[in-house]
Amino acid sequence: MANYIMAISINPEAKKDHPDLSHYVNESFEVFTKMELKVNNVFATLGRYDFLIVFDADSHDDVFKTASEINSKGILKTETWPVIPYDDFSKLLG
């Protein structure tokens, strides 16, 4: 399985149109279960992003589908990064 981090921001316009966004955020998190991705942790953040989700996936296709489904509602915006542990990265460098 490959490791990923998905950074999620709430669309500022959605905040105006949907006073209770918790339902939509929780619904978006359910997409990870539907796509059978292994969520390792979810963080709420202060700053540029509202949430960070650390997860594992068997295929890039599943990650693309997950991000596309979350983005399709126009309420949340995602940015996804493939990541590797630092020790693995160090070994790549020799």
PDB file of N, CA, C and O in Angstrom:
ATOM      1  N   MET A   1       0.850  -1.189   0.000  1.00  0.00           N
ATOM      2  CA  MET A   1       0.000   0.000   0.000  1.00  0.00           C
ATOM      3  C   MET A   1       0.883   1.236   0.000  1.00  0.00           C
ATOM      4  O   MET A   1       1.932   1.264   0.644  1.00  0.00           O
ATOM      5  N   ALA A   2       0.456   2.243  -0.718  1.00  0.00           N
ATOM      6  CA  ALA A   2       1.168   3.521  -0.748  1.00  0.00           C
ATOM      7  C   ALA A   2       0.538   4.473   0.270  1.00  0.00           C
ATOM      8  O   ALA A   2      -0.646   4.369   0.589  1.00  0.00           O
ATOM      9  N   ASN A   3       1.346   5.390   0.764  1.00  0.00           N
ATOM     10  CA  ASN A   3       0.894   6.359   1.768  1.00  0.00           C
ATOM     11  C   ASN A   3       0.573   7.693   1.106  1.00  0.00           C
ATOM     12  O   ASN A   3       1.237   8.110   0.158  1.00  0.00           O
ATOM     13  N   TYR A   4      -0.459   8.351   1.625  1.00  0.00           N
ATOM     14  CA  TYR A   4      -0.895   9.646   1.098  1.00  0.00           C
ATOM     15  C   TYR A   4      -1.325  10.561   2.237  1.00  0.00           C
ATOM     16  O   TYR A   4      -1.683  10.116   3.327  1.00  0.00           O
ATOM     17  N   ILE A   5      -1.276  11.852   1.941  1.00  0.00           N
ATOM     18  CA  ILE A   5      -1.901  12.854   2.800  1.00  0.00           C
ATOM     19  C   ILE A   5      -2.823  13.677   1.913  1.00  0.00           C
ATOM     20  O   ILE A   5      -2.411  14.170   0.864  1.00  0.00           O
ATOM     21  N   MET A   6      -4.067  13.820   2.338  1.00  0.00           N
ATOM     22  CA  MET A   6      -5.013  14.676   1.629  1.00  0.00           C
ATOM     23  C   MET A   6      -5.285  15.894   2.500  1.00  0.00           C
ATOM     24  O   MET A   6      -5.747  15.777   3.634  1.00  0.00           O
ATOM     25  N   ALA A   7      -4.989  17.063   1.947  1.00  0.00           N
ATOM     26  CA  ALA A   7      -5.280  18.324   2.621  1.00  0.00           C
ATOM     27  C   ALA A   7      -6.630  18.809   2.100  1.00  0.00           C
ATOM     28  O   ALA A   7      -6.864  18.837   0.892  1.00  0.00           O
ATOM     29  N   ILE A   8      -7.512  19.188   3.016  1.00  0.00           N
ATOM     30  CA  ILE A   8      -8.873  19.582   2.647  1.00  0.00           C
ATOM     31  C   ILE A   8      -9.171  20.976   3.178  1.00  0.00           C
ATOM     32  O   ILE A   8      -8.907  21.295   4.337  1.00  0.00           O
ATOM     33  N   SER A   9      -9.730  21.797   2.291  1.00  0.00           N
ATOM     34  CA  SER A   9     -10.186  23.137   2.673  1.00  0.00           C
ATOM     35  C   SER A   9     -11.679  23.237   2.420  1.00  0.00           C
ATOM     36  O   SER A   9     -12.190  22.694   1.441  1.00  0.00           O
ATOM     37  N   ILE A  10     -12.369  23.929   3.302  1.00  0.00           N
ATOM     38  CA  ILE A  10     -13.793  24.190   3.091  1.00  0.00           C
ATOM     39  C   ILE A  10     -13.902  25.398   2.175  1.00  0.00           C
ATOM     40  O   ILE A  10     -13.295  26.439   2.430  1.00  0.00           O
ATOM     41  N   ASN A  11     -14.671  25.256   1.118  1.00  0.00           N
ATOM     42  CA  ASN A  11     -14.895  26.346   0.175  1.00  0.00           C
ATOM     43  C   ASN A  11     -15.568  27.507   0.908  1.00  0.00           C
ATOM     44  O   ASN A  11     -16.623  27.313   1.512  1.00  0.00           O
ATOM     45  N   PRO A  12     -14.984  28.713   0.872  1.00  0.00           N
ATOM     46  CA  PRO A  12     -15.577  29.851   1.591  1.00  0.00           C
ATOM     47  C   PRO A  12     -17.025  30.136   1.190  1.00  0.00           C
ATOM     48  O   PRO A  12     -17.828  30.546   2.028  1.00  0.00           O
ATOM     49  N   GLU A  13     -17.363  29.923  -0.076  1.00  0.00           N
ATOM     50  CA  GLU A  13     -18.742  30.141  -0.527  1.00  0.00           C
ATOM     51  C   GLU A  13     -19.694  29.133   0.114  1.00  0.00           C
ATOM     52  O   GLU A  13     -20.842  29.462   0.413  1.00  0.00           O
ATOM     53  N   ALA A  14     -19.223  27.917   0.321  1.00  0.00           N
ATOM     54  CA  ALA A  14     -20.056  26.882   0.942  1.00  0.00           C
ATOM     55  C   ALA A  14     -20.404  27.255   2.371  1.00  0.00           C
ATOM     56  O   ALA A  14     -21.483  26.919   2.860  1.00  0.00           O
ATOM     57  N   LYS A  15     -19.499  27.945   3.041  1.00  0.00           N
ATOM     58  CA  LYS A  15     -19.765  28.365   4.416  1.00  0.00           C
ATOM     59  C   LYS A  15     -20.965  29.297   4.474  1.00  0.00           C
ATOM     60  O   LYS A  15     -21.717  29.286   5.448  1.00  0.00           O
ATOM     61  N   LYS A  16     -21.147  30.101   3.435  1.00  0.00           N
ATOM     62  CA  LYS A  16     -22.284  31.026   3.382  1.00  0.00           C
ATOM     63  C   LYS A  16     -23.591  30.280   3.096  1.00  0.00           C
ATOM     64  O   LYS A  16     -24.634  30.581   3.677  1.00  0.00           O
ATOM     65  N   ASP A  17     -23.511  29.300   2.188  1.00  0.00           N
ATOM     66  CA  ASP A  17     -24.711  28.596   1.729  1.00  0.00           C
ATOM     67  C   ASP A  17     -25.153  27.454   2.641  1.00  0.00           C
ATOM     68  O   ASP A  17     -26.326  27.081   2.640  1.00  0.00           O
ATOM     69  N   HIS A  18     -24.236  26.903   3.408  1.00  0.00           N
ATOM     70  CA  HIS A  18     -24.528  25.741   4.246  1.00  0.00           C
ATOM     71  C   HIS A  18     -24.058  26.017   5.670  1.00  0.00           C
ATOM     72  O   HIS A  18     -22.902  25.750   5.996  1.00  0.00           O
ATOM     73  N   PRO A  19     -24.924  26.541   6.513  1.00  0.00           N
ATOM     74  CA  PRO A  19     -24.498  26.900   7.866  1.00  0.00           C
ATOM     75  C   PRO A  19     -23.982  25.716   8.690  1.00  0.00           C
ATOM     76  O   PRO A  19     -23.093  25.893   9.523  1.00  0.00           O
ATOM     77  N   ASP A  20     -24.523  24.516   8.472  1.00  0.00           N
ATOM     78  CA  ASP A  20     -24.046  23.338   9.202  1.00  0.00           C
ATOM     79  C   ASP A  20     -23.243  22.461   8.248  1.00  0.00           C
ATOM     80  O   ASP A  20     -23.790  21.573   7.595  1.00  0.00           O
ATOM     81  N   LEU A  21     -21.953  22.717   8.177  1.00  0.00           N
ATOM     82  CA  LEU A  21     -21.099  21.982   7.249  1.00  0.00           C
ATOM     83  C   LEU A  21     -20.655  20.623   7.783  1.00  0.00           C
ATOM     84  O   LEU A  21     -20.113  19.816   7.027  1.00  0.00           O
ATOM     85  N   SER A  22     -20.870  20.359   9.053  1.00  0.00           N
ATOM     86  CA  SER A  22     -20.369  19.106   9.629  1.00  0.00           C
ATOM     87  C   SER A  22     -20.936  17.884   8.902  1.00  0.00           C
ATOM     88  O   SER A  22     -20.236  16.886   8.730  1.00  0.00           O
ATOM     89  N   HIS A  23     -22.184  17.957   8.479  1.00  0.00           N
ATOM     90  CA  HIS A  23     -22.797  16.850   7.739  1.00  0.00           C
ATOM     91  C   HIS A  23     -22.020  16.574   6.450  1.00  0.00           C
ATOM     92  O   HIS A  23     -21.726  15.420   6.136  1.00  0.00           O
ATOM     93  N   TYR A  24     -21.691  17.625   5.708  1.00  0.00           N
ATOM     94  CA  TYR A  24     -20.991  17.471   4.433  1.00  0.00           C
ATOM     95  C   TYR A  24     -19.554  16.993   4.632  1.00  0.00           C
ATOM     96  O   TYR A  24     -19.042  16.197   3.845  1.00  0.00           O
ATOM     97  N   VAL A  25     -18.920  17.475   5.674  1.00  0.00           N
ATOM     98  CA  VAL A  25     -17.553  17.043   5.970  1.00  0.00           C
ATOM     99  C   VAL A  25     -17.553  15.558   6.330  1.00  0.00           C
ATOM    100  O   VAL A  25     -16.733  14.798   5.814  1.00  0.00           O
ATOM    101  N   ASN A  26     -18.459  15.144   7.204  1.00  0.00           N
ATOM    102  CA  ASN A  26     -18.545  13.729   7.588  1.00  0.00           C
ATOM    103  C   ASN A  26     -18.889  12.847   6.395  1.00  0.00           C
ATOM    104  O   ASN A  26     -18.358  11.745   6.259  1.00  0.00           O
ATOM    105  N   GLU A  27     -19.772  13.331   5.538  1.00  0.00           N
ATOM    106  CA  GLU A  27     -20.146  12.593   4.332  1.00  0.00           C
ATOM    107  C   GLU A  27     -18.919  12.398   3.438  1.00  0.00           C
ATOM    108  O   GLU A  27     -18.738  11.334   2.846  1.00  0.00           O
ATOM    109  N   SER A  28     -18.089  13.419   3.346  1.00  0.00           N
ATOM    110  CA  SER A  28     -16.873  13.320   2.537  1.00  0.00           C
ATOM    111  C   SER A  28     -15.894  12.315   3.125  1.00  0.00           C
ATOM    112  O   SER A  28     -15.240  11.577   2.388  1.00  0.00           O
ATOM    113  N   PHE A  29     -15.792  12.285   4.440  1.00  0.00           N
ATOM    114  CA  PHE A  29     -14.899  11.322   5.078  1.00  0.00           C
ATOM    115  C   PHE A  29     -15.356   9.891   4.805  1.00  0.00           C
ATOM    116  O   PHE A  29     -14.531   8.979   4.755  1.00  0.00           O
ATOM    117  N   GLU A  30     -16.659   9.685   4.627  1.00  0.00           N
ATOM    118  CA  GLU A  30     -17.191   8.347   4.356  1.00  0.00           C
ATOM    119  C   GLU A  30     -16.745   7.811   2.998  1.00  0.00           C
ATOM    120  O   GLU A  30     -16.774   6.602   2.768  1.00  0.00           O
ATOM    121  N   VAL A  31     -16.335   8.702   2.104  1.00  0.00           N
ATOM    122  CA  VAL A  31     -15.857   8.272   0.787  1.00  0.00           C
ATOM    123  C   VAL A  31     -14.625   7.370   0.932  1.00  0.00           C
ATOM    124  O   VAL A  31     -14.434   6.450   0.137  1.00  0.00           O
ATOM    125  N   PHE A  32     -13.798   7.629   1.934  1.00  0.00           N
ATOM    126  CA  PHE A  32     -12.611   6.799   2.152  1.00  0.00           C
ATOM    127  C   PHE A  32     -13.009   5.357   2.464  1.00  0.00           C
ATOM    128  O   PHE A  32     -12.373   4.418   1.985  1.00  0.00           O
ATOM    129  N   THR A  33     -14.048   5.181   3.258  1.00  0.00           N
ATOM    130  CA  THR A  33     -14.543   3.842   3.583  1.00  0.00           C
ATOM    131  C   THR A  33     -15.123   3.184   2.340  1.00  0.00           C
ATOM    132  O   THR A  33     -14.855   2.017   2.056  1.00  0.00           O
ATOM    133  N   LYS A  34     -15.914   3.942   1.613  1.00  0.00           N
ATOM    134  CA  LYS A  34     -16.541   3.426   0.391  1.00  0.00           C
ATOM    135  C   LYS A  34     -15.486   2.944  -0.609  1.00  0.00           C
ATOM    136  O   LYS A  34     -15.673   1.927  -1.278  1.00  0.00           O
ATOM    137  N   MET A  35     -14.380   3.680  -0.703  1.00  0.00           N
ATOM    138  CA  MET A  35     -13.318   3.331  -1.647  1.00  0.00           C
ATOM    139  C   MET A  35     -12.330   2.314  -1.057  1.00  0.00           C
ATOM    140  O   MET A  35     -11.344   1.953  -1.701  1.00  0.00           O
ATOM    141  N   GLU A  36     -12.603   1.857   0.176  1.00  0.00           N
ATOM    142  CA  GLU A  36     -11.781   0.866   0.870  1.00  0.00           C
ATOM    143  C   GLU A  36     -10.337   1.334   1.064  1.00  0.00           C
ATOM    144  O   GLU A  36      -9.393   0.559   0.913  1.00  0.00           O
ATOM    145  N   LEU A  37     -10.188   2.618   1.402  1.00  0.00           N
ATOM    146  CA  LEU A  37      -8.883   3.176   1.736  1.00  0.00           C
ATOM    147  C   LEU A  37      -8.701   3.087   3.245  1.00  0.00           C
ATOM    148  O   LEU A  37      -9.667   3.208   3.998  1.00  0.00           O
ATOM    149  N   LYS A  38      -7.479   2.880   3.682  1.00  0.00           N
ATOM    150  CA  LYS A  38      -7.199   2.752   5.116  1.00  0.00           C
ATOM    151  C   LYS A  38      -6.818   4.124   5.670  1.00  0.00           C
ATOM    152  O   LYS A  38      -5.728   4.628   5.399  1.00  0.00           O
ATOM    153  N   VAL A  39      -7.711   4.717   6.440  1.00  0.00           N
ATOM    154  CA  VAL A  39      -7.445   6.013   7.064  1.00  0.00           C
ATOM    155  C   VAL A  39      -6.658   5.771   8.350  1.00  0.00           C
ATOM    156  O   VAL A  39      -7.106   5.048   9.239  1.00  0.00           O
ATOM    157  N   ASN A  40      -5.486   6.385   8.432  1.00  0.00           N
ATOM    158  CA  ASN A  40      -4.621   6.232   9.606  1.00  0.00           C
ATOM    159  C   ASN A  40      -4.859   7.316  10.638  1.00  0.00           C
ATOM    160  O   ASN A  40      -4.724   7.081  11.839  1.00  0.00           O
ATOM    161  N   ASN A  41      -5.216   8.514  10.168  1.00  0.00           N
ATOM    162  CA  ASN A  41      -5.455   9.615  11.090  1.00  0.00           C
ATOM    163  C   ASN A  41      -6.143  10.764  10.372  1.00  0.00           C
ATOM    164  O   ASN A  41      -5.975  10.944   9.166  1.00  0.00           O
ATOM    165  N   VAL A  42      -6.912  11.533  11.112  1.00  0.00           N
ATOM    166  CA  VAL A  42      -7.568  12.746  10.610  1.00  0.00           C
ATOM    167  C   VAL A  42      -7.243  13.861  11.588  1.00  0.00           C
ATOM    168  O   VAL A  42      -7.415  13.716  12.798  1.00  0.00           O
ATOM    169  N   PHE A  43      -6.769  14.978  11.045  1.00  0.00           N
ATOM    170  CA  PHE A  43      -6.422  16.127  11.874  1.00  0.00           C
ATOM    171  C   PHE A  43      -7.216  17.346  11.430  1.00  0.00           C
ATOM    172  O   PHE A  43      -7.359  17.590  10.232  1.00  0.00           O
ATOM    173  N   ALA A  44      -7.731  18.107  12.376  1.00  0.00           N
ATOM    174  CA  ALA A  44      -8.248  19.451  12.103  1.00  0.00           C
ATOM    175  C   ALA A  44      -7.064  20.390  12.312  1.00  0.00           C
ATOM    176  O   ALA A  44      -6.276  20.198  13.238  1.00  0.00           O
ATOM    177  N   THR A  45      -6.935  21.398  11.462  1.00  0.00           N
ATOM    178  CA  THR A  45      -5.755  22.256  11.519  1.00  0.00           C
ATOM    179  C   THR A  45      -6.132  23.731  11.598  1.00  0.00           C
ATOM    180  O   THR A  45      -7.258  24.126  11.296  1.00  0.00           O
ATOM    181  N   LEU A  46      -5.177  24.511  12.003  1.00  0.00           N
ATOM    182  CA  LEU A  46      -5.271  25.967  11.944  1.00  0.00           C
ATOM    183  C   LEU A  46      -4.367  26.396  10.794  1.00  0.00           C
ATOM    184  O   LEU A  46      -3.207  25.987  10.730  1.00  0.00           O
ATOM    185  N   GLY A  47      -4.881  27.203   9.901  1.00  0.00           N
ATOM    186  CA  GLY A  47      -4.035  27.644   8.798  1.00  0.00           C
ATOM    187  C   GLY A  47      -4.683  27.434   7.455  1.00  0.00           C
ATOM    188  O   GLY A  47      -5.905  27.500   7.320  1.00  0.00           O
ATOM    189  N   ARG A  48      -3.856  27.180   6.463  1.00  0.00           N
ATOM    190  CA  ARG A  48      -4.283  27.109   5.063  1.00  0.00           C
ATOM    191  C   ARG A  48      -5.336  26.024   4.808  1.00  0.00           C
ATOM    192  O   ARG A  48      -6.262  26.226   4.023  1.00  0.00           O
ATOM    193  N   TYR A  49      -5.191  24.890   5.464  1.00  0.00           N
ATOM    194  CA  TYR A  49      -6.125  23.781   5.282  1.00  0.00           C
ATOM    195  C   TYR A  49      -6.943  23.587   6.549  1.00  0.00           C
ATOM    196  O   TYR A  49      -6.496  23.911   7.650  1.00  0.00           O
ATOM    197  N   ASP A  50      -8.146  23.053   6.377  1.00  0.00           N
ATOM    198  CA  ASP A  50      -9.015  22.786   7.524  1.00  0.00           C
ATOM    199  C   ASP A  50      -8.790  21.395   8.107  1.00  0.00           C
ATOM    200  O   ASP A  50      -8.928  21.188   9.313  1.00  0.00           O
ATOM    201  N   PHE A  51      -8.438  20.436   7.236  1.00  0.00           N
ATOM    202  CA  PHE A  51      -8.240  19.051   7.669  1.00  0.00           C
ATOM    203  C   PHE A  51      -7.084  18.419   6.907  1.00  0.00           C
ATOM    204  O   PHE A  51      -6.818  18.769   5.757  1.00  0.00           O
ATOM    205  N   LEU A  52      -6.404  17.490   7.556  1.00  0.00           N
ATOM    206  CA  LEU A  52      -5.415  16.629   6.910  1.00  0.00           C
ATOM    207  C   LEU A  52      -5.809  15.193   7.199  1.00  0.00           C
ATOM    208  O   LEU A  52      -6.062  14.823   8.345  1.00  0.00           O
ATOM    209  N   ILE A  53      -5.860  14.389   6.148  1.00  0.00           N
ATOM    210  CA  ILE A  53      -6.187  12.973   6.300  1.00  0.00           C
ATOM    211  C   ILE A  53      -4.976  12.166   5.842  1.00  0.00           C
ATOM    212  O   ILE A  53      -4.512  12.312   4.711  1.00  0.00           O
ATOM    213  N   VAL A  54      -4.476  11.326   6.718  1.00  0.00           N
ATOM    214  CA  VAL A  54      -3.350  10.449   6.410  1.00  0.00           C
ATOM    215  C   VAL A  54      -3.940   9.071   6.123  1.00  0.00           C
ATOM    216  O   VAL A  54      -4.645   8.505   6.959  1.00  0.00           O
ATOM    217  N   PHE A  55      -3.649   8.532   4.929  1.00  0.00           N
ATOM    218  CA  PHE A  55      -4.279   7.267   4.552  1.00  0.00           C
ATOM    219  C   PHE A  55      -3.378   6.448   3.641  1.00  0.00           C
ATOM    220  O   PHE A  55      -2.379   6.940   3.116  1.00  0.00           O
ATOM    221  N   ASP A  56      -3.758   5.184   3.467  1.00  0.00           N
ATOM    222  CA  ASP A  56      -3.061   4.254   2.582  1.00  0.00           C
ATOM    223  C   ASP A  56      -4.031   3.813   1.495  1.00  0.00           C
ATOM    224  O   ASP A  56      -5.236   3.699   1.720  1.00  0.00           O
ATOM    225  N   ALA A  57      -3.474   3.566   0.304  1.00  0.00           N
ATOM    226  CA  ALA A  57      -4.296   3.107  -0.813  1.00  0.00           C
ATOM    227  C   ALA A  57      -3.507   2.108  -1.646  1.00  0.00           C
ATOM    228  O   ALA A  57      -2.283   2.186  -1.741  1.00  0.00           O
ATOM    229  N   ASP A  58      -4.227   1.171  -2.246  1.00  0.00           N
ATOM    230  CA  ASP A  58      -3.598   0.177  -3.111  1.00  0.00           C
ATOM    231  C   ASP A  58      -3.307   0.720  -4.501  1.00  0.00           C
ATOM    232  O   ASP A  58      -2.394   0.242  -5.175  1.00  0.00           O
ATOM    233  N   SER A  59      -4.075   1.716  -4.939  1.00  0.00           N
ATOM    234  CA  SER A  59      -3.878   2.221  -6.302  1.00  0.00           C
ATOM    235  C   SER A  59      -4.086   3.730  -6.377  1.00  0.00           C
ATOM    236  O   SER A  59      -4.875   4.315  -5.634  1.00  0.00           O
ATOM    237  N   HIS A  60      -3.347   4.334  -7.306  1.00  0.00           N
ATOM    238  CA  HIS A  60      -3.527   5.767  -7.554  1.00  0.00           C
ATOM    239  C   HIS A  60      -4.944   6.041  -8.062  1.00  0.00           C
ATOM    240  O   HIS A  60      -5.524   7.087  -7.770  1.00  0.00           O
ATOM    241  N   ASP A  61      -5.493   5.096  -8.821  1.00  0.00           N
ATOM    242  CA  ASP A  61      -6.843   5.278  -9.359  1.00  0.00           C
ATOM    243  C   ASP A  61      -7.856   5.504  -8.242  1.00  0.00           C
ATOM    244  O   ASP A  61      -8.719   6.375  -8.347  1.00  0.00           O
ATOM    245  N   ASP A  62      -7.750   4.720  -7.174  1.00  0.00           N
ATOM    246  CA  ASP A  62      -8.676   4.881  -6.046  1.00  0.00           C
ATOM    247  C   ASP A  62      -8.512   6.246  -5.387  1.00  0.00           C
ATOM    248  O   ASP A  62      -9.489   6.844  -4.936  1.00  0.00           O
ATOM    249  N   VAL A  63      -7.283   6.734  -5.333  1.00  0.00           N
ATOM    250  CA  VAL A  63      -7.028   8.053  -4.747  1.00  0.00           C
ATOM    251  C   VAL A  63      -7.639   9.141  -5.628  1.00  0.00           C
ATOM    252  O   VAL A  63      -8.270  10.067  -5.120  1.00  0.00           O
ATOM    253  N   PHE A  64      -7.456   9.035  -6.948  1.00  0.00           N
ATOM    254  CA  PHE A  64      -8.052  10.003  -7.869  1.00  0.00           C
ATOM    255  C   PHE A  64      -9.576   9.999  -7.756  1.00  0.00           C
ATOM    256  O   PHE A  64     -10.200  11.059  -7.716  1.00  0.00           O
ATOM    257  N   LYS A  65     -10.170   8.809  -7.706  1.00  0.00           N
ATOM    258  CA  LYS A  65     -11.630   8.705  -7.596  1.00  0.00           C
ATOM    259  C   LYS A  65     -12.130   9.331  -6.292  1.00  0.00           C
ATOM    260  O   LYS A  65     -13.147  10.024  -6.278  1.00  0.00           O
ATOM    261  N   THR A  66     -11.409   9.081  -5.204  1.00  0.00           N
ATOM    262  CA  THR A  66     -11.801   9.634  -3.902  1.00  0.00           C
ATOM    263  C   THR A  66     -11.757  11.153  -3.928  1.00  0.00           C
ATOM    264  O   THR A  66     -12.713  11.812  -3.522  1.00  0.00           O
ATOM    265  N   ALA A  67     -10.651  11.707  -4.403  1.00  0.00           N
ATOM    266  CA  ALA A  67     -10.517  13.168  -4.469  1.00  0.00           C
ATOM    267  C   ALA A  67     -11.580  13.768  -5.386  1.00  0.00           C
ATOM    268  O   ALA A  67     -12.171  14.798  -5.063  1.00  0.00           O
ATOM    269  N   SER A  68     -11.821  13.131  -6.519  1.00  0.00           N
ATOM    270  CA  SER A  68     -12.821  13.641  -7.465  1.00  0.00           C
ATOM    271  C   SER A  68     -14.212  13.655  -6.860  1.00  0.00           C
ATOM    272  O   SER A  68     -14.961  14.617  -7.034  1.00  0.00           O
ATOM    273  N   GLU A  69     -14.559  12.593  -6.151  1.00  0.00           N
ATOM    274  CA  GLU A  69     -15.887  12.538  -5.532  1.00  0.00           C
ATOM    275  C   GLU A  69     -16.041  13.610  -4.455  1.00  0.00           C
ATOM    276  O   GLU A  69     -17.086  14.256  -4.366  1.00  0.00           O
ATOM    277  N   ILE A  70     -15.008  13.801  -3.642  1.00  0.00           N
ATOM    278  CA  ILE A  70     -15.078  14.824  -2.596  1.00  0.00           C
ATOM    279  C   ILE A  70     -15.182  16.219  -3.216  1.00  0.00           C
ATOM    280  O   ILE A  70     -15.967  17.047  -2.756  1.00  0.00           O
ATOM    281  N   ASN A  71     -14.394  16.476  -4.254  1.00  0.00           N
ATOM    282  CA  ASN A  71     -14.404  17.790  -4.907  1.00  0.00           C
ATOM    283  C   ASN A  71     -15.688  18.060  -5.689  1.00  0.00           C
ATOM    284  O   ASN A  71     -16.069  19.216  -5.869  1.00  0.00           O
ATOM    285  N   SER A  72     -16.354  17.014  -6.153  1.00  0.00           N
ATOM    286  CA  SER A  72     -17.502  17.177  -7.049  1.00  0.00           C
ATOM    287  C   SER A  72     -18.678  17.922  -6.425  1.00  0.00           C
ATOM    288  O   SER A  72     -19.492  18.500  -7.146  1.00  0.00           O
ATOM    289  N   LYS A  73     -18.777  17.919  -5.125  1.00  0.00           N
ATOM    290  CA  LYS A  73     -19.904  18.590  -4.464  1.00  0.00           C
ATOM    291  C   LYS A  73     -19.689  20.097  -4.342  1.00  0.00           C
ATOM    292  O   LYS A  73     -20.630  20.836  -4.051  1.00  0.00           O
ATOM    293  N   GLY A  74     -18.455  20.555  -4.563  1.00  0.00           N
ATOM    294  CA  GLY A  74     -18.164  21.984  -4.512  1.00  0.00           C
ATOM    295  C   GLY A  74     -18.086  22.567  -3.109  1.00  0.00           C
ATOM    296  O   GLY A  74     -17.988  23.784  -2.951  1.00  0.00           O
ATOM    297  N   ILE A  75     -18.129  21.731  -2.105  1.00  0.00           N
ATOM    298  CA  ILE A  75     -18.094  22.215  -0.721  1.00  0.00           C
ATOM    299  C   ILE A  75     -16.675  22.145  -0.164  1.00  0.00           C
ATOM    300  O   ILE A  75     -16.237  23.037   0.563  1.00  0.00           O
ATOM    301  N   LEU A  76     -15.967  21.079  -0.513  1.00  0.00           N
ATOM    302  CA  LEU A  76     -14.591  20.911  -0.058  1.00  0.00           C
ATOM    303  C   LEU A  76     -13.653  20.895  -1.261  1.00  0.00           C
ATOM    304  O   LEU A  76     -14.016  20.444  -2.347  1.00  0.00           O
ATOM    305  N   LYS A  77     -12.446  21.394  -1.042  1.00  0.00           N
ATOM    306  CA  LYS A  77     -11.395  21.346  -2.059  1.00  0.00           C
ATOM    307  C   LYS A  77     -10.257  20.509  -1.491  1.00  0.00           C
ATOM    308  O   LYS A  77      -9.893  20.652  -0.324  1.00  0.00           O
ATOM    309  N   THR A  78      -9.698  19.637  -2.323  1.00  0.00           N
ATOM    310  CA  THR A  78      -8.637  18.758  -1.840  1.00  0.00           C
ATOM    311  C   THR A  78      -7.331  18.995  -2.582  1.00  0.00           C
ATOM    312  O   THR A  78      -7.307  19.465  -3.719  1.00  0.00           O
ATOM    313  N   GLU A  79      -6.259  18.655  -1.903  1.00  0.00           N
ATOM    314  CA  GLU A  79      -4.929  18.574  -2.496  1.00  0.00           C
ATOM    315  C   GLU A  79      -4.306  17.321  -1.892  1.00  0.00           C
ATOM    316  O   GLU A  79      -4.260  17.171  -0.671  1.00  0.00           O
ATOM    317  N   THR A  80      -3.828  16.422  -2.747  1.00  0.00           N
ATOM    318  CA  THR A  80      -3.361  15.125  -2.269  1.00  0.00           C
ATOM    319  C   THR A  80      -1.893  14.924  -2.621  1.00  0.00           C
ATOM    320  O   THR A  80      -1.451  15.208  -3.734  1.00  0.00           O
ATOM    321  N   TRP A  81      -1.153  14.424  -1.632  1.00  0.00           N
ATOM    322  CA  TRP A  81       0.280  14.199  -1.812  1.00  0.00           C
ATOM    323  C   TRP A  81       0.632  12.750  -1.534  1.00  0.00           C
ATOM    324  O   TRP A  81       0.273  12.225  -0.480  1.00  0.00           O
ATOM    325  N   PRO A  82       1.336  12.078  -2.464  1.00  0.00           N
ATOM    326  CA  PRO A  82       1.906  10.785  -2.120  1.00  0.00           C
ATOM    327  C   PRO A  82       3.102  11.044  -1.211  1.00  0.00           C
ATOM    328  O   PRO A  82       3.878  11.968  -1.455  1.00  0.00           O
ATOM    329  N   VAL A  83       3.257  10.240  -0.170  1.00  0.00           N
ATOM    330  CA  VAL A  83       4.346  10.444   0.790  1.00  0.00           C
ATOM    331  C   VAL A  83       5.018   9.110   1.108  1.00  0.00           C
ATOM    332  O   VAL A  83       4.426   8.042   0.957  1.00  0.00           O
ATOM    333  N   ILE A  84       6.273   9.206   1.552  1.00  0.00           N
ATOM    334  CA  ILE A  84       6.984   8.027   2.041  1.00  0.00           C
ATOM    335  C   ILE A  84       7.622   8.390   3.378  1.00  0.00           C
ATOM    336  O   ILE A  84       7.916   9.559   3.627  1.00  0.00           O
ATOM    337  N   PRO A  85       7.837   7.401   4.234  1.00  0.00           N
ATOM    338  CA  PRO A  85       8.514   7.680   5.503  1.00  0.00           C
ATOM    339  C   PRO A  85       9.913   8.248   5.250  1.00  0.00           C
ATOM    340  O   PRO A  85      10.563   7.912   4.261  1.00  0.00           O
ATOM    341  N   TYR A  86      10.357   9.103   6.149  1.00  0.00           N
ATOM    342  CA  TYR A  86      11.652   9.759   5.978  1.00  0.00           C
ATOM    343  C   TYR A  86      12.792   8.746   5.877  1.00  0.00           C
ATOM    344  O   TYR A  86      13.719   8.938   5.091  1.00  0.00           O
ATOM    345  N   ASP A  87      12.733   7.679   6.657  1.00  0.00           N
ATOM    346  CA  ASP A  87      13.794   6.660   6.597  1.00  0.00           C
ATOM    347  C   ASP A  87      13.886   6.039   5.204  1.00  0.00           C
ATOM    348  O   ASP A  87      14.985   5.795   4.704  1.00  0.00           O
ATOM    349  N   ASP A  88      12.742   5.785   4.579  1.00  0.00           N
ATOM    350  CA  ASP A  88      12.733   5.249   3.211  1.00  0.00           C
ATOM    351  C   ASP A  88      13.324   6.261   2.236  1.00  0.00           C
ATOM    352  O   ASP A  88      14.075   5.893   1.332  1.00  0.00           O
ATOM    353  N   PHE A  89      12.990   7.518   2.416  1.00  0.00           N
ATOM    354  CA  PHE A  89      13.525   8.582   1.572  1.00  0.00           C
ATOM    355  C   PHE A  89      15.051   8.653   1.704  1.00  0.00           C
ATOM    356  O   PHE A  89      15.760   8.788   0.707  1.00  0.00           O
ATOM    357  N   SER A  90      15.542   8.563   2.926  1.00  0.00           N
ATOM    358  CA  SER A  90      16.988   8.609   3.172  1.00  0.00           C
ATOM    359  C   SER A  90      17.703   7.465   2.459  1.00  0.00           C
ATOM    360  O   SER A  90      18.793   7.649   1.915  1.00  0.00           O
ATOM    361  N   LYS A  91      17.087   6.288   2.463  1.00  0.00           N
ATOM    362  CA  LYS A  91      17.681   5.131   1.782  1.00  0.00           C
ATOM    363  C   LYS A  91      17.740   5.348   0.272  1.00  0.00           C
ATOM    364  O   LYS A  91      18.677   4.896  -0.385  1.00  0.00           O
ATOM    365  N   LEU A  92      16.737   6.040  -0.279  1.00  0.00           N
ATOM    366  CA  LEU A  92      16.743   6.329  -1.712  1.00  0.00           C
ATOM    367  C   LEU A  92      17.929   7.205  -2.100  1.00  0.00           C
ATOM    368  O   LEU A  92      18.474   7.077  -3.197  1.00  0.00           O
ATOM    369  N   LEU A  93      18.319   8.086  -1.200  1.00  0.00           N
ATOM    370  CA  LEU A  93      19.419   9.007  -1.478  1.00  0.00           C
ATOM    371  C   LEU A  93      20.787   8.354  -1.314  1.00  0.00           C
ATOM    372  O   LEU A  93      21.808   8.909  -1.722  1.00  0.00           O
ATOM    373  N   GLY A  94      20.792   7.184  -0.718  1.00  0.00           N
ATOM    374  CA  GLY A  94      22.049   6.451  -0.561  1.00  0.00           C
ATOM    375  C   GLY A  94      22.645   6.674   0.744  1.00  0.00           C
ATOM    376  O   GLY A  94      23.708   6.128   1.038  1.00  0.00           O
TER     377      GLY A  94
END
